[in-house]
């Protein structure tokens, strides 16, 4: 049994990712092995967790993952001294309908796993009133374990004293108080945090965050507050791979794929062969399928359009073997991508899809799909669960729809994905949603 904690917050933007990274790095510096997890559909934070902790981080998702899958995911914690999970959005924020084991809210995960919640509260512009917020979060779901709070963005010693007085009166434990510190703020991108591999000063930021958290948080008290999970740790998860030798696009333009998928493919015996479209590389000719993850192709559209070796090789590959793309990878498989300035860039042309980033429109939420046609690793008629997050818009989609897609509330989603068959038996498929797993 491994003890765990879940770091959450009342809302996004309160600093919980920075606090989580600081804790991971500080604990690592103390020789404590911590297994990180991310609660909810996020493909950026786990890479930061991995950099801070030295252990691969994985997603846990109550809407998309059944209980046995969640238990399987805990196999990655073997040998760790502590589990530290980071929540997403606000603690109770999820969808209106229950999925596999919950609504996707971080509170679901804390309750399922028995991990006490440590709430990071941005106390800017308030003092004793912050205690009312903390008390509401502690009491809203009595079955959810609650440990206490970390106060963030403290303005002065007087401010801290007032906030602590309110928390003491409410019976809320304070594990630490963090002054404002712009030196450990992570830069942001148009879809959220910049990717870990794109940040050249990440190691410096992590060192500063570790020292900052160690100086202002009672880490020994946090460790004592952790509780052992009651979920049985099962065998490692084995997900159906799209092939046994998978050519995987992997660079700054194509990096958004859930870590548990890659691990599941490897556990099933598949070999992953990474290549870089931005480096003008094509899929390995020994591969039996190709997978293009999501990412930021719109920021690199000119370079992709000029990568003649990549375009030539992936077109030849797709003539006889399956190629699948998710979100950004789906866009790169299309005929063209129009960037934010309205410039059209020719893409691989494996599909007729034309997408535009010129007029931003957010598409966000869980997705459940029933495949009308087979895609790599999944037969026709299969149910899949995933998540969609992008700002691009489809201008033209002439190919056959890949699936019938609905959101978490059952409403039909127009982004159905695409399918096109090629001359020598190859098949090109793509979806805007990122695959998390099968629907039970």
N, C-alpha and C positions, 0 to 999 in steps of 0.2 A: 504494500500500500504506500502510495506516494502522496504527501500532503500538497495542497494547492491553494492558490488565491486567484481571484479575478479582479483586475483593475478596470474600473468603469468610471462613468461620469454622468451628470445630468443631461449633457448634450454634447454634440461635436464641437471641437474648437476649444476645449477647456484645458488641453495640455496632457491628456492621458497617454498619448503615444510617447511624448517626451519623457514623462514620468516612468512609463514602462521600460523604455530603453535605458534610462538612467539606472533603474533598479537592476535590470539584467546585467548591465556592464559592471555595476558596483558589486553585485553578488559574485560575478565571475572573477573579479579582481580579488575577492576574499577567498577564492578557492571553492565556492559553492556551485555545484553543477545544476543549472536550471533548464528545464524543458519549457520553451515558450509555445504558446498557441494563440491563435487569433479567433475570437468568436465572431462569426458572421462572414459575409462574402467580401473579402478584401484580398487582393493579390499583390499589394504593395507592402503593407506592414510586415508580413512574414519575412521578407528579405532583410528588413532592418533588424527584426528580432534575431535572425540568424547571425548577422554581423555583430550584434551586441553580446549574444550569449555563447557563440561558438557551437551551437546545436541547431540543426534544421528545425524551423518552425512550420506548423501545419494549421490549417483551418478546421474549426469545429462549427457545425451549422445545424441548429435544431430544426429548421424548416426543411432543409434539403437532405439531411442524413438521418437514417433510422438509428435506433439505440445500439444495435450491434455494430454498426459502422463507427459510431462515436467511441464505443468500447475498443474497437480495433485500433482507432487512431491513438489511443492511450498507450499502445505497445511502444510507441516512439519515446515514451518517457522512461523506459527501462534504464536503470543505472543512474537516473537523475536524483538529486537530493530534494528538489522542489519543482512543482509545476507553477508557472506564472502565465495566466491567460489574460489577454487584452480584449476588452469588449469593443463593440462598434456603436457609433451614434450614442444616443442616451441609453441608460441601463434598461429601461422597459420598452424601448422602441423596437417594434417588429411589424409584421403584417397583421391584418385583421383576421385571417383564417389560420388555423393550425395546419402545419405541414406534417413531416414525418414524426417529429417528437416535440414540436413547439412552434412558436410564431417567428423564430429567428432572433428574438430578443436576447441580449446578454444575460438578463435575469433568468431566462429559461436554462441557460447553460450552467449558471451558478447553482441553481436548484437541482438540476439533474446530476451534477457532479459533486455537489456538497462543498463547493469552494466558497468560502466567505468573500463577500464583496468589499473591496476598498474603493471608496468613491473619491475621485479627484474633483474638487470643487473650485471653480474660478470665483474667488471672493472679491474681484474688482468691483468697486462701487457699493459695497455692502459691508456690514459688520456682524452684529448679533443676528440679523435676519438670515444669514447663511445657515444658521442652525435649524431654522424651519424647513429649509430645503432638504438638509441632511436627514432630519427626522421623518419627513414624508417619504423619502427614498428608503429609509430603514424599516418603516412600518407598513408600506403599501402592500407588500406580499409577505405575510408572517412566516411562510414556509421557506423563504429565501434566506440563507445565512448572510448576515451582515456584520463586518468586522469594525468598520470605522471610516475615517476620512483622511485625506491628505489635502491640505489647503494650498491652493496655487495662486500666484500673482499677488502676494502680500505686498502692501505699499510701504509699511513702516513697522517698527516694533510696537507702536501704539495700536496700529490696525490689527496686528496679530493678536495682541492681548485682548482686544474687544471681541474678535471672532472666536478665540478660544473660550472666553467667558460664556458666550452664547452656546457653544458646543457642550461645555461642562454642565450648564443648566439643563440642557436637553438630554443629557446622558449619552452623548455621542463621543466616542473615543477619537482623539486626534493623533495620528501617527507621524505627522510632520507638517511643516509650513514652509513653503518655497517662495522666496522673494522673486520679484520680476527679474528675468535674466535673458536678454535677447541673444546672448552668445550661444545658447544651446537650442535655439529655434531652428527647426528644419525648414528648408525652403519649400515652396509649393509650386505645383504645376496646374495646368488647366483642368486636369482630372483629379487633382489631389496632390499628395506628397510626391516630390520628385523621386524617382527610383533609386534604390540603394546603390546600384552600380554606376549611376550617373553623378554621384556626389563625391567629388575628389577630396573633400575635407571631412568625410563621414567619421573617420577614425578619431580626428581631433574633436569633433562634436561629441562622440560617444565618451571619450575620456573626460571632457568637461562635464557632461551629464552625470557620469558616474561619481565624480568628485562632488558635484553640486548636491545630488540626491543623498550621498553618504553623509554630507555635512548637515543636512536639514531634515532627514527622515530617520526615525528610530527603527533601523533595520532589524535589530534583534527582536523588538516587539512585533514587527510584521511577521517574522519567521514563526514566532510562538502562536500567532493568530491563524496560521495556515491549518487546514483540516484535511484529513485523508479522504480521497474519493472513494465512493462506494460502488462505482461502476467496475465490473469485472474487466480486467485487461486481457483481451483475446489475442488471437494470432494476428500478425500483420495483415493489413487489408490488401486483397488482390482484386484489382479492377480489370475488366476486359480490355486488353490493349488493342489499339487500332491496327497493329501488325506486330510481328516479332522483331523486325529491324526498322525502327522508326526514325526517319530523318526529321529532326526538330529544329525549326528556325529559332535562333537564340541570339539576340543582340539588343541594342537600345530601342529598336523599333518593334521587336517581337519578344516580349518577355512576360506577358501576363498569362500565366497558367497556374492553376492551383497545385501546390506542391504535392498534395496527396495523390493526384492523378499520376504524376511522374513516378512517385514511389510505388503506387499500385501496379503500374505497368512493369516496373523493374521486378517487383515481387512475383509477377506472373511469368517472368522469364524473358521479357522483351529487352532488347538492346536499344538504347537511345543514341542517335548519331547527330550531334548538334552541328549546325552550319549557320553562317552569317550572311543574310542577304545584303546588309549594308557593307560587308566586306567583299561583295560581289562573288559570293560562293553559292553553289547550287546544292540540292540534296544529293547525298551519297548514292551512287548508282547501285550499291548493294542493298539499299533499303527496299522494303516491300510496301511502304506507305510514307506519306509526308504530312506533317502537322505544322500549321502556321498559327502560333498563338496570337493573342491580342497584344496591344502595345500602343505605340505612337507613330504609325506609318504616316499620318498627316504632317508630322513635323519633319519627316525625312522623305517626303514624296518625290522630290527632285532627284535625290540620290538613288532611290529605288528604281525610278523610271530610267535612270542612266546605268543601272547595274546590268549590263548586257549579258554577262556570263550567267548571273542568277536567273534572269528572265528566260534565256535560251534553255538552260538546264531544267528549270521547273516545268517549262512547256513540254519538253521532251519526256520528262518523267511522267507527267499527267496523261500522256497518250495511252499508257498501258497500265498505270498503277493509280491507286486512290490518293487524292490530296484533299485535306480538310483544313478549313480556316475558321478561327473564332474572332469575331469583332474586327480588330485591326488586321488580322490575317485574312479574314473574309474580304475586307476592303481591298487588300493587296492582290487578292485572286481575281478581282473584277476587271472590267475593261478600263476604267479610269477612276481617279480620285481628284476631286477639286479641293484645293487647300483654302485656308481662311481668307486669302487675298483674291480668291476667284480664279486662280491659275489651274488649268487642267493638266494632270500628269497621267500619262498612259501607264497602266499597271500590267499584270501578267496575262490578262485576257483568258484565264481558265474558265471564268464565268462572265456573263454579260453585264454584271452589276456595275452601276455608276453611282458613286457616293460623293457627297459634298459636305465640307466642313465650313463653307462660307457663311451660312446662317446657322448659328448654334441653336440646338434644341436638345434639352436633356431627355434621355431615355434611360430610365432607372427602375430596377426592381427584379424580384424573383421571376423565373420563368419555368413553366412546365410544358414539355413538348411531347407530342405523339408523332413518331416518325412515319411519314408517308412512304419513304424509301429508306433503304439501308444506308448507313454512313459507317466509316471505319470504326469497327469495334462494336457496333450496335445494329441489330436486324430491323427490318421494316416492322412497324407496329410497336416498337419499344417505347417505353415512357422514360423521359429524361428530365432531371431537374437541374436548373442552372440559374445564372444571374446576369443581367444586362446593365451596362453602364457606359454610355457614350453620348457624344453631342452631334455626331454626324447624321446626315439624312440621306435616304435612298432617293435618287432621281430616276433611275431606271433599273428594273429587275426582270429581264425577259425570260429567265430560265424557270424550270419547274420548281414549285415550292417543295422544300425538303420536309417540312413538318407542319402540323397544326399546333400553334403556340398560344398559350394563355398566361396571364399573370397570376399572382398568388390568389386573387379574388375570383378567378375563373373568367375574367373578361378576355376576349380575343385580342391578340397582339398582331399587328399587321406585318411585323418583321418575321416572316416564316422560314427564313433561310432559303438556300438555292441548291439546285442540283443540275449538273450537265454531264452527259456521257460523252466520252471521247473515242476517237476512231478505233484504236486497238484494244478496247476494253477498259480503258481508264475511266475514272469517275471523279469529278470535282464536286465537293460539297462544302457548304459554309453556313454559319449561323452568326447572328449578332450576340447571342448569349454565350457565356462561358460555362462549359459543362462542369457540374459538381458531382453528379452521380446519377444512378438510375432511380426512377420512381418506383416505389413498392406498391 
